[in-house]
Amino acid sequence: MSPLRRIVVVGASLAGLRAAEALRRSGYAGELVLVGDEPHLPYDRPPLTKQFLNDGWRPEQTALPVAPGLDATWRLGVPVTRLDVSAHAVHLADGARLHYDGAVLATGARARPWPGPTTPTGVHTIRGLDDAIQVAKALPHAGRLLIVGAGFLGGEVAAAARALGVPATLVESQDWPLLAPAGPHVGRFVAALHRAHGVDLRLGVRVRDFTGNARGELTGAELTDGTNVEADLAVLALGAKPNIEWLAGSGLITDGGLVCDEYCRPLWDDGRPAPDVVAAGDLARWPHPLAGNELISLGHWSNAVEQATAAAQTLLQPDTTPGYRPVPSFWSDLYGVRMRSVGLPHLADVSAVIEHDDSKHRLVVTYHRNGQLIGALTANRTSRLAPFRAEFQRHLSGTHPSALPA
C-alpha cells in the first residue's frame, strides 16, 4: 500500500466528518480534503424534524462541532460527479479533479421526491438544513399541514405540527404507521398516539395528486379512496435514496446502495475490493451477521458514526481492522414518548409484545427471524433494552469476518 499523502472524504455530513476525525485520531498527518454538495459545514440532521421545527432552533444550533485540530481543506457547495478508481481521482461539478491516495465515500442519501411531474408551491421534503428552514418558516402560519408517509420522519413532523397547534393530516399507504421498520404492534401503538394528539390519520390510502390554485399554490390533495384533503403546506416523507449516481462507470457495484464487504471496502463488479477506497453512512450496503450476512443498509445516526470510524481504520490499518459488526440502534421521540430500538426489527418474520401499558405509553416488542431473536424495540422503557443489546453483542463476538486479503 502506497503512503497516504492525501485523503479525500467525499461527503461533508456526519459520516464524512466522523471519518475525518477518526483519521486524525489514528495518527494520519497528511492532507485531508472534505467535499460536500451543500454550502454548509457539517450539521446534525435529527433535530431538523424535532427542535428545529417546534422549539425555535436556529441553523447554527444544528452545527456539528469541528475540532480546530482537524486541519482540513473544505470544498463545500460543489457536488461530486465521478469517481475514477484506477486513476485515484474524484471529479467535481466545477471541473476540479482531486487526486487521492485514499478516499472515504460518504455521500449519504437524499429524500425521495414526489413521483409526479410537478407539485404546487408549498410541497416540501425534509432532508437537509435548507429544507428544514423553509418548512420551519411556513409551519407556524399553516392552516393545515399534510404529511405523506407515516414513517419516523413523517411522524416526527406531525408531532412538531401538533406541538405548534397546527392541524395535521397524515397519509400512509400501509395499514399502520411504521409497518415496514417496526411491525404491526408498534404501528397500532403509534397510530393511537397520533390520534390522541389530534392528527387526522388516513391509513391504507395514497395521495393520487396534489391540487393547487390559479397561482400554483397548494390547496390540498386527492386521495385514492376518493376523498379530498385540504392543506396549504405539505411535507413528503417517502423515504430516502442513496446518492450513488455519481459512481456510474466506476466499476463499483451499486445495487440499492454502494455494495461493500465487512471491512467497509466497496467491491468491484467481480467481487474484489477496490484499492484505497472505503465507504460509510447511508450510501453503503454491507453483510451483517445478524442478517445472516445478507446485505443491509442503515440510515441511522449511530451507524454513520460507527461505520465512519471503522472505515477510517480500514483505510489506515488494513492489516489490523476487526471488521464492522455493530449492534444497530436507532431512536425517535413522538409526543414525549421515547422510542428506542436495537438489532434489525425490519428483517423479522415474527414479533411479540412483551409489555404494553397504554396509560404510561409503554411498550416492549421483540423481533424474531427463523426462530432467532433479531431485534427489540421499547417505548418509554429504554432500560429494558440493555439485556437485548448484550445478547446481540455476545452473538456478534462469536462471529468472525473472513480474513482481509492482502
Secondary structure by P-SEA (a helix, b strand, c coil): cccccbbbbccccaaaaaaaaaaaaaccccbbbbbbccccccccccccccccccccccccccccccccccccccccccccccccccccccccccbbbbbbcbbbbcccccccccccccccccccccccaaaaaaaaaccccccbbbbccccaaaaaaaaaaaaacbbbbbbbcccccccccccaaaaaaaaaaaaaacccccccccccccccccccccccccccccbbbbbcbbbbcccccccccccccccccccccccccccccccccccccccccccccccbbbbbccccccbbbbccaaaaaaaaaaaaaaacccccccccccccccccccccbbbbbccccccccbbbbcccccccbbbbbbbbccccccccccccccccaaaaaaaaaaaaaacccccccc
